[in-house]
Amino acid sequence: VMLEPSDLGKDLTLFVAAIDDIDTTYFNGVKLGFTDGYNKPRKYTVPARLLKPGKNTIVVKVLDTGGGGGVHGEPENVRLQTPAR
């Protein structure tokens, strides 16, 4: 994801589409969190200290424990946003 200098200096929230079954999510190589369960929402705080202007990398490692698996849902369900205060 590309960030502008104006995007820096505040924590962001990363929403990840539906995952079947388990995810471990990273931002610029730092683990943000882990969720186990195919029907659970994925919402992770991205600390401002991890943000840099230009290219930033999001990695979602998915583990399927049986049946169908992977990332599901619409592309707009994966997004970064400023948390509501």
N, C-alpha and C positions, 0 to 999 in steps of 0.2 A: 504494500500500500504506500502511496506517495503522500507525504505530509509537507505542508507549508510551514514556514517559521511561525505563522500565526496560530498553528495547531499545537504548538509546544507550550510547556509550562503548566499544564493541567492534566490530571488523570483522565483517561478515557475509559469507556466501557466497550468491550468487545462482545458482540452477540454472534454465536456460531449456529448455523443451521442444525436441524435435527441430526443426531448421530446415533447409529445402531452398531455397537453397544456402548463402548467405552472410549473416551477421548482423553488425551493429554495435550494441552494447548500451550504453545510458546509464542513469545513476541521478541524478535531480535535475539533469539537464542536463550531467552530466560523463560523458565516454566511459569505460566500464569495460573494453571490449575488443572484439575482432573475431575471428571464426572463419570460415574458408572450408572448406566441405565439408558435404555433406548428411548424412553419417553420423557426424559428430563430436559428442561431448558439449559442451555449453556450460556452463561453470562460471566465474564471475567473482567476484573479491573486491570487496566494497563497503567502502571505507575508512570507519572510524567518523566521520571528519570530514565525510562527506557526509550522515550521518543526522540527521534532525530529528524532534522529536515531532509527531505528527499525520500529515498527508498527505505522502507521498513519491511521486515519479513514476518509473516504470520505462518506458523506451521501447526497443523492439527494432525496428531498421530491417532489413528483409529484402530481399535482392536475389536474384532467381531468374534463373539463366543458361540455362535451357532445361527443357522438360518441365514436370512438376508442380512446384509451389513453395509456399512459405509456411511457416506454423507448424503442426506436426503433434504428435500425442501427446495425452496426458490432462492435464487442468488441474492435477492434483497433481504433474506433472513440472515445474511452474514454482513455485519456492519460495525463500524466504530462510531461512537457518539460520546459527547460530553455528558457526564452524569447529571441528572436533574438535581438541583439543590433545593 
